[in-house]
């Protein structure tokens, strides 16, 4: 079955066409700068050169149409007709408390998805825009919503309830939801395969370290806690997000700087984190390079990033009572030996010991980087969220008959 996986942003569409029989990405790419005259489609067929097409793409409908046309192109395509696309799987960031699993998209579901926009106003509207565009361009293909939040749906109440009046949770759904669920799910399953052990027997911590970053404590395949909360702002220090802070801080800053709610939100989400502390960049590679040159603020940003990560690893080990595996994934997790090493410092009392040479060679591939003496298996696993979405889409379509 060929599944088109769509991940829609405000001015972009990322896509992969996946053959679920072989779990091969037949083609992958993205459309960027949607709504501008200089929009760009980047397209990479499997085992063939990447191409770039520039032109005017005014909206997401035109973007999805251009994606489908490129997939059918005589020179760059991988299918002959759009009927070969059996279904479309959509990444949807927030499923609220309602959606504990992926679901077939129906008119009734769209009403529910729109009601969740207030929980993820920066993400869900764009996800919905991608669904509407795909339904217009591929009206005969079933469409499935796969939620970032659903993997964390089985967290116990003591992990997701905040210390505010309980009535606010009941009234507005204010609780920890967690995100990056498809990534945490994929790498935890791969870790079990790599270790040759049943997932149900393992206690592990998965570290998704990209521009956004989160940890998940996974006990027997179930997410029992995760660092992102009501929004993706909570938890670790990130590229431009503050992560954990005293909530009174933003109230104090708003009063002193006379910031509006929008300006305060922008400060925490766009101008904080690595970027705000270092004053140099939001990119971890830039931070590391500047720190090596002696930039004290860059070194401070790196130290804070790894310190917070290390604290969460220890806390989640305590929460589960034991740790069998620690997994690093996503851009920083897969590509930074420095972050992996510094985040595991002083954790030998828990059985976490990283082998220096294995760690140095452990980028961009599935590998074990722990030392033979370590009790805890430390792994690097490149994430594959699109494959999870494709698998779920096939399962939901087949279940729906």
HUGI-V46970 format. One record per residue. N is the residue number from 1. SS is DSSP state (~ for helix, > for strand, _ for the rest). NEAR is the number of other C-alpha atoms within 12 Angstrom. D_CENTER is the distance of its C-alpha to the mean C-alpha in whole Angstrom. Layout:
# HUGI-V46970
n=(N & N)
ss=(SS & SS)
near=(NEAR & NEAR)
d_center=(D_CENTER & D_CENTER)
This chain:
# HUGI-V46970
n=(1 & 2 & 3 & 4 & 5 & 6 & 7 & 8 & 9 & 10 & 11 & 12 & 13 & 14 & 15 & 16 & 17 & 18 & 19 & 20 & 21 & 22 & 23 & 24 & 25 & 26 & 27 & 28 & 29 & 30 & 31 & 32 & 33 & 34 & 35 & 36 & 37 & 38 & 39 & 40 & 41 & 42 & 43 & 44 & 45 & 46 & 47 & 48 & 49 & 50 & 51 & 52 & 53 & 54 & 55 & 56 & 57 & 58 & 59 & 60 & 61 & 62 & 63 & 64 & 65 & 66 & 67 & 68 & 69 & 70 & 71 & 72 & 73 & 74 & 75 & 76 & 77 & 78 & 79 & 80 & 81 & 82 & 83 & 84 & 85 & 86 & 87 & 88 & 89 & 90 & 91 & 92 & 93 & 94 & 95 & 96 & 97 & 98 & 99 & 100 & 101 & 102 & 103 & 104 & 105 & 106 & 107 & 108 & 109 & 110 & 111 & 112 & 113 & 114 & 115 & 116 & 117 & 118 & 119 & 120 & 121 & 122 & 123 & 124 & 125 & 126 & 127 & 128 & 129 & 130 & 131 & 132 & 133 & 134 & 135 & 136 & 137 & 138 & 139 & 140 & 141 & 142 & 143 & 144 & 145 & 146 & 147 & 148 & 149 & 150 & 151 & 152 & 153 & 154 & 155 & 156 & 157 & 158 & 159 & 160 & 161 & 162 & 163 & 164 & 165 & 166 & 167 & 168 & 169 & 170 & 171 & 172 & 173 & 174 & 175 & 176 & 177 & 178 & 179 & 180 & 181 & 182 & 183 & 184 & 185 & 186 & 187 & 188 & 189 & 190 & 191 & 192 & 193 & 194 & 195 & 196 & 197 & 198 & 199 & 200 & 201 & 202 & 203 & 204 & 205 & 206 & 207 & 208 & 209 & 210 & 211 & 212 & 213 & 214 & 215 & 216 & 217 & 218 & 219 & 220 & 221 & 222 & 223 & 224 & 225 & 226 & 227 & 228 & 229 & 230 & 231 & 232 & 233 & 234 & 235 & 236 & 237 & 238 & 239 & 240 & 241 & 242 & 243 & 244 & 245 & 246 & 247 & 248 & 249 & 250 & 251 & 252 & 253 & 254 & 255 & 256 & 257 & 258 & 259 & 260 & 261 & 262 & 263 & 264 & 265 & 266 & 267 & 268 & 269 & 270 & 271 & 272 & 273 & 274 & 275 & 276 & 277 & 278 & 279 & 280 & 281 & 282 & 283 & 284 & 285 & 286 & 287 & 288 & 289 & 290 & 291 & 292 & 293 & 294 & 295 & 296 & 297 & 298 & 299 & 300 & 301 & 302 & 303 & 304 & 305 & 306 & 307 & 308 & 309 & 310 & 311 & 312 & 313 & 314 & 315 & 316 & 317 & 318 & 319 & 320 & 321 & 322 & 323 & 324 & 325 & 326 & 327 & 328 & 329 & 330 & 331 & 332 & 333 & 334 & 335 & 336 & 337 & 338 & 339 & 340 & 341 & 342 & 343 & 344 & 345 & 346 & 347 & 348 & 349 & 350 & 351 & 352 & 353 & 354 & 355 & 356 & 357 & 358 & 359 & 360 & 361 & 362 & 363 & 364 & 365 & 366 & 367 & 368 & 369 & 370 & 371 & 372 & 373 & 374 & 375 & 376 & 377 & 378 & 379 & 380 & 381 & 382 & 383 & 384 & 385 & 386 & 387 & 388 & 389 & 390 & 391 & 392 & 393 & 394 & 395 & 396 & 397 & 398 & 399 & 400 & 401)
ss=(_ & > & > & > & > & > & > & > & _ & _ & _ & _ & > & > & > & > & > & > & > & _ & _ & _ & _ & > & > & > & > & > & > & > & > & > & _ & _ & _ & > & > & > & > & > & > & > & > & > & > & _ & _ & _ & _ & > & > & > & > & > & > & > & > & _ & _ & ~ & ~ & ~ & ~ & ~ & ~ & ~ & ~ & ~ & ~ & ~ & ~ & _ & _ & _ & _ & _ & _ & _ & _ & _ & _ & ~ & ~ & ~ & _ & _ & > & > & > & > & > & > & _ & _ & _ & _ & _ & _ & _ & _ & _ & _ & > & > & _ & _ & ~ & ~ & ~ & ~ & ~ & ~ & ~ & ~ & ~ & _ & ~ & ~ & ~ & _ & _ & _ & _ & ~ & ~ & ~ & ~ & ~ & ~ & ~ & ~ & ~ & ~ & ~ & ~ & ~ & ~ & _ & _ & _ & _ & > & > & > & > & > & > & _ & _ & ~ & ~ & ~ & _ & _ & _ & _ & ~ & ~ & ~ & ~ & _ & _ & _ & _ & _ & ~ & ~ & ~ & ~ & ~ & ~ & ~ & _ & _ & _ & _ & _ & _ & _ & _ & ~ & ~ & ~ & ~ & ~ & ~ & ~ & ~ & ~ & ~ & ~ & ~ & ~ & ~ & ~ & _ & _ & _ & ~ & ~ & ~ & _ & > & > & > & > & > & > & > & _ & _ & _ & > & > & > & > & > & > & > & _ & _ & > & > & > & > & > & _ & _ & _ & _ & _ & _ & _ & _ & _ & _ & _ & _ & _ & _ & _ & _ & _ & _ & _ & _ & ~ & ~ & ~ & ~ & ~ & ~ & ~ & ~ & ~ & ~ & ~ & _ & _ & _ & ~ & ~ & ~ & ~ & ~ & ~ & ~ & ~ & ~ & ~ & _ & _ & ~ & ~ & ~ & ~ & ~ & ~ & _ & _ & _ & _ & _ & ~ & ~ & ~ & ~ & ~ & ~ & ~ & ~ & ~ & _ & _ & _ & ~ & ~ & ~ & ~ & ~ & ~ & ~ & ~ & ~ & ~ & ~ & ~ & ~ & ~ & ~ & ~ & ~ & ~ & ~ & ~ & ~ & ~ & ~ & ~ & ~ & _ & _ & _ & _ & > & > & > & > & > & ~ & ~ & ~ & ~ & ~ & ~ & _ & ~ & ~ & ~ & ~ & ~ & ~ & ~ & ~ & _ & _ & _ & ~ & ~ & ~ & _ & _ & _ & > & _ & ~ & ~ & ~ & ~ & ~ & _ & _ & _ & _ & _ & _ & > & > & _ & > & _ & _ & _ & _ & _ & _ & > & > & > & > & _ & _ & _ & _ & ~ & ~ & ~ & ~ & ~ & ~ & ~ & ~ & ~ & ~ & ~ & ~ & ~ & ~ & ~ & _ & _)
near=(27 & 35 & 46 & 49 & 50 & 48 & 45 & 38 & 32 & 25 & 31 & 35 & 44 & 37 & 44 & 45 & 45 & 40 & 30 & 28 & 15 & 15 & 22 & 24 & 29 & 33 & 38 & 39 & 38 & 37 & 43 & 37 & 26 & 31 & 22 & 20 & 14 & 18 & 27 & 29 & 36 & 31 & 39 & 29 & 29 & 23 & 14 & 15 & 16 & 19 & 23 & 21 & 24 & 21 & 21 & 21 & 28 & 23 & 29 & 41 & 30 & 31 & 46 & 42 & 28 & 37 & 45 & 41 & 25 & 34 & 38 & 25 & 20 & 12 & 18 & 29 & 28 & 32 & 29 & 17 & 18 & 31 & 22 & 23 & 35 & 30 & 41 & 50 & 48 & 50 & 49 & 48 & 39 & 48 & 41 & 37 & 31 & 20 & 27 & 22 & 29 & 38 & 36 & 33 & 31 & 18 & 14 & 12 & 22 & 27 & 13 & 23 & 38 & 27 & 22 & 29 & 24 & 21 & 28 & 31 & 23 & 25 & 32 & 36 & 29 & 33 & 42 & 41 & 34 & 41 & 45 & 33 & 30 & 40 & 29 & 21 & 27 & 29 & 19 & 16 & 28 & 35 & 46 & 43 & 48 & 48 & 46 & 41 & 44 & 35 & 39 & 44 & 32 & 29 & 30 & 20 & 18 & 14 & 27 & 29 & 23 & 20 & 15 & 14 & 14 & 16 & 14 & 14 & 20 & 14 & 10 & 18 & 26 & 24 & 34 & 36 & 48 & 46 & 44 & 46 & 50 & 39 & 43 & 48 & 45 & 37 & 44 & 50 & 35 & 32 & 40 & 32 & 19 & 22 & 26 & 14 & 20 & 19 & 27 & 20 & 22 & 32 & 36 & 49 & 50 & 55 & 53 & 47 & 41 & 32 & 31 & 38 & 45 & 47 & 52 & 53 & 48 & 45 & 36 & 26 & 32 & 31 & 41 & 34 & 43 & 46 & 46 & 38 & 36 & 29 & 36 & 39 & 36 & 32 & 37 & 41 & 46 & 45 & 40 & 35 & 36 & 40 & 35 & 30 & 19 & 13 & 15 & 11 & 16 & 25 & 19 & 14 & 20 & 21 & 14 & 12 & 15 & 14 & 18 & 16 & 16 & 14 & 17 & 26 & 24 & 21 & 25 & 35 & 30 & 25 & 26 & 31 & 42 & 41 & 32 & 29 & 29 & 32 & 24 & 30 & 30 & 34 & 29 & 39 & 27 & 25 & 37 & 33 & 21 & 24 & 23 & 17 & 13 & 13 & 21 & 20 & 25 & 32 & 30 & 27 & 38 & 42 & 28 & 29 & 42 & 36 & 26 & 33 & 41 & 32 & 25 & 34 & 43 & 31 & 24 & 34 & 33 & 18 & 25 & 25 & 17 & 28 & 35 & 37 & 46 & 53 & 52 & 54 & 48 & 35 & 32 & 39 & 44 & 35 & 30 & 33 & 33 & 32 & 38 & 43 & 35 & 27 & 36 & 41 & 27 & 19 & 28 & 23 & 16 & 26 & 26 & 38 & 32 & 37 & 28 & 21 & 15 & 24 & 33 & 24 & 20 & 31 & 29 & 23 & 24 & 30 & 30 & 33 & 36 & 33 & 23 & 17 & 15 & 24 & 21 & 33 & 37 & 47 & 47 & 43 & 41 & 35 & 37 & 33 & 35 & 42 & 39 & 38 & 43 & 45 & 36 & 35 & 41 & 38 & 27 & 26 & 26 & 17 & 14 & 15 & 9)
d_center=(25 & 23 & 20 & 18 & 15 & 14 & 11 & 13 & 13 & 16 & 18 & 16 & 15 & 13 & 15 & 16 & 19 & 19 & 22 & 21 & 25 & 24 & 20 & 20 & 19 & 22 & 21 & 17 & 17 & 17 & 19 & 19 & 21 & 22 & 25 & 27 & 29 & 28 & 25 & 23 & 22 & 21 & 22 & 22 & 24 & 23 & 26 & 27 & 27 & 24 & 26 & 25 & 27 & 28 & 29 & 29 & 26 & 27 & 24 & 22 & 24 & 26 & 22 & 22 & 26 & 25 & 23 & 25 & 28 & 26 & 25 & 29 & 31 & 34 & 33 & 29 & 28 & 27 & 29 & 32 & 31 & 28 & 30 & 28 & 25 & 25 & 22 & 19 & 16 & 14 & 10 & 11 & 9 & 12 & 14 & 16 & 19 & 20 & 18 & 17 & 17 & 16 & 19 & 21 & 22 & 25 & 27 & 27 & 23 & 23 & 25 & 23 & 19 & 21 & 22 & 19 & 18 & 20 & 17 & 14 & 17 & 15 & 12 & 14 & 17 & 16 & 14 & 18 & 19 & 18 & 19 & 22 & 23 & 22 & 24 & 27 & 27 & 26 & 28 & 29 & 26 & 24 & 21 & 18 & 15 & 12 & 11 & 7 & 10 & 13 & 12 & 13 & 16 & 18 & 18 & 22 & 23 & 24 & 20 & 19 & 22 & 23 & 26 & 28 & 30 & 29 & 30 & 28 & 25 & 27 & 28 & 25 & 22 & 21 & 19 & 16 & 14 & 10 & 7 & 4 & 7 & 7 & 6 & 8 & 11 & 11 & 12 & 14 & 16 & 16 & 17 & 20 & 21 & 22 & 23 & 26 & 25 & 24 & 21 & 23 & 25 & 22 & 21 & 18 & 15 & 12 & 11 & 7 & 9 & 8 & 9 & 7 & 8 & 8 & 11 & 12 & 15 & 16 & 20 & 21 & 18 & 17 & 15 & 18 & 16 & 13 & 13 & 11 & 14 & 15 & 13 & 10 & 13 & 14 & 14 & 14 & 15 & 13 & 14 & 15 & 14 & 17 & 16 & 18 & 22 & 25 & 25 & 28 & 27 & 26 & 29 & 31 & 30 & 30 & 33 & 34 & 33 & 33 & 30 & 29 & 26 & 24 & 25 & 24 & 20 & 20 & 22 & 19 & 16 & 17 & 20 & 19 & 17 & 18 & 20 & 22 & 23 & 24 & 25 & 24 & 21 & 17 & 17 & 17 & 19 & 21 & 21 & 23 & 25 & 27 & 27 & 29 & 31 & 32 & 30 & 30 & 27 & 25 & 26 & 25 & 22 & 21 & 23 & 21 & 18 & 19 & 21 & 19 & 17 & 20 & 21 & 18 & 18 & 22 & 22 & 19 & 22 & 25 & 23 & 23 & 26 & 25 & 23 & 23 & 20 & 17 & 14 & 13 & 10 & 8 & 10 & 12 & 12 & 13 & 16 & 17 & 20 & 21 & 18 & 18 & 22 & 22 & 20 & 22 & 25 & 28 & 26 & 29 & 30 & 27 & 28 & 25 & 26 & 25 & 27 & 28 & 28 & 26 & 23 & 24 & 24 & 21 & 19 & 17 & 18 & 18 & 21 & 22 & 23 & 24 & 28 & 31 & 32 & 29 & 28 & 24 & 23 & 20 & 18 & 16 & 14 & 12 & 9 & 10 & 8 & 11 & 13 & 12 & 12 & 15 & 17 & 16 & 18 & 21 & 21 & 21 & 24 & 26 & 26 & 27 & 30)
